[in-house]
Amino acid sequence: MTKGQKRRRRMPQRTCVACRQTRNKRELVRIVRTATGDVQIDPSGKLPGRGAYLCRNRTCWELALAQRRLDHALKTTLSSEAQAGLMAFSQTLPGVNDQACAEP
């Protein structure tokens, strides 16, 4: 590296629990189970607790909720209120726009 060149930062990689594709952390949405057992969306990616990641497309969210992959990843059973909240959020996301996110 010569003087004046900036060092490139590595982007942390995470895996979507639905489609199993590895992506940059910033491309995924983090869902967290807090110490109190609540499950919520973590837009900052910094809340304490057990986290799981999903792609930013509706197909992955629907798959993760239908097959209870989030329950398994977060080591909890999602309440009906939590499932409804996550499903409502998923409706704001676009449908699948990447063949890599199609069902495995």
N, C-alpha and C positions, 0 to 999 in steps of 0.2 A: 504494500500500500504506500502510495506516495503522499507527500505533504499536500493537504488540501482536499484529499478524497475522504468522503465520509464512509464510515463503516455501515454496512447494511445490517439492520436488525433482523433477527430471525423471528418469524411469526409462529406463535404456538399453534400446533395442529390438534384438532379434536375430531371425534368420529360421531356422526349422526346415529342415534340409537335406532332409527327406522331403516334407512337405506344403507347404513354401514359405510358410507363414503367419508374419507378423511378430507377435511377442509381446514382453511385458516379459521382460527377461533372467532374472528370478527365476522365471518360469513354465516355463522350459526347463531341460534338463539339458545340461551342457557335457561333451564328450568331448575329451580333449587328447592330442596326440602330443608327447611330451617330446623333449628334445634327444638322448636315447639311442635314440629310435625306438619306445619303448614307447607303447602306446595304453591309456588308462585313463579312468575316469569321474572328473570333477573336481567333487565336491559343493560346494566352496567357490567355484568359478569363478575362482580366483586363481592356479592353477598356471601356471608359465611353459611356453610351447610353443604350437603351432598348435592352435586350438580349432574345434570345430563344435558346433552346438546341435541338440537334438531335443526334441520335445514330450514331455510326461510321459504318453504312452499307447503301448501295445504296438504298435498298427498302424503308427505312424511308425517305430518301431525296426525292425520286421520289414521294412518297405519299404526303409529305408535300408541294411540289411544285405543284403537280397536283390538290390537293384539297384546295390550297391557305391557308394552315394552318399557314405558315410563315407570310403571309400578316396579318392575324388575330392576331397572337402572337406579332408581331412587331408593330401593329397598323399603318400600312402603305400599300401602294400598290407597290409591287415590279416592278421595271422597267424591260423591256425586257432584258436590258444589265445585270442587277443584276441576273435575273433568269437564263440567259445563263451562267454567271460566276459560280453560285451555281451548276447548272447542270453539268458543266465541272468538278468542284471539285468532285461531286458525282461519276463521272465515274472512279475516282481513288480509290474509296472505294470498299471493297469486297461486294458481294451479301449477302443476309441474312444468318447468321450463327447461329442464335439463334431463336428457335421457339417463344420465347417471343416477338420477333420483327415482327413476321408475322402479317399481317393485322388484326386489332382488329375486 
